[in-house]
Amino acid sequence: MSNWTSLWYVWLILLTLFLLLLCGITASCIKFCCRKKRLPVETFPRHPCDLPVTATDSDSTAHSTVT
């Protein structure tokens, strides 16, 4: 069996794989944290102050008794 310290290319490949794995885990954590901090986006735009309008009759009894 050969000496592991003389096989520098094996250590280089293992180090590269470890760094890629570490970068992937870090990117996933950052993406997950940013997704939790973002406010939920509304799917439908809100309409500004939709208030119902009721028509009043000027000939009503309440109006004629006051005046």
C-alpha positions in Angstrom: 0.0 0.0 0.0 1.3 3.5 -0.9 1.9 6.3 1.5 -1.1 8.7 1.7 1.0 11.8 2.1 2.7 11.2 -1.2 -0.6 11.2 -3.1 -1.1 15.0 -3.1 -3.7 14.9 -5.9 -6.0 12.8 -3.7 -5.8 15.4 -1.0 -6.4 18.1 -3.6 -9.5 16.4 -4.9 -10.8 15.8 -1.3 -10.2 19.4 -0.4 -12.0 20.6 -3.5 -15.0 18.4 -2.8 -15.1 19.6 0.8 -15.0 23.3 -0.3 -17.8 22.7 -2.8 -20.0 21.0 -0.2 -19.3 23.8 2.3 -20.2 26.5 -0.3 -23.4 24.7 -1.1 -24.5 24.4 2.5 -23.7 28.1 3.1 -25.6 29.2 0.1 -28.6 27.1 1.1 -28.6 28.6 4.6 -28.3 32.2 3.3 -31.2 31.5 0.9 -33.3 30.0 3.7 -32.7 32.9 6.0 -33.4 35.5 3.4 -36.7 33.8 2.5 -37.8 33.9 6.2 -37.0 37.6 6.6 -38.9 38.7 3.5 -42.4 40.0 4.0 -45.2 38.0 2.3 -46.1 39.4 -1.1 -49.8 40.1 -1.7 -51.1 38.2 -4.7 -54.0 40.6 -5.4 -53.5 44.4 -5.2 -55.6 46.2 -2.7 -58.2 48.7 -3.9 -58.1 52.0 -2.0 -61.1 52.5 0.3 -64.0 50.9 -1.4 -66.9 52.3 0.6 -70.5 51.7 -0.2 -72.5 54.7 -1.1 -76.2 54.9 -0.1 -78.5 57.3 -1.7 -80.8 59.4 0.5 -84.1 60.7 -0.6 -84.7 64.4 0.1 -88.5 63.8 0.4 -88.2 61.4 3.4 -90.3 62.0 6.5 -87.2 62.4 8.7 -85.8 65.2 6.5 -89.1 67.0 6.3 -89.8 67.0 10.0 -86.4 68.4 10.8 -86.7 71.4 8.4 
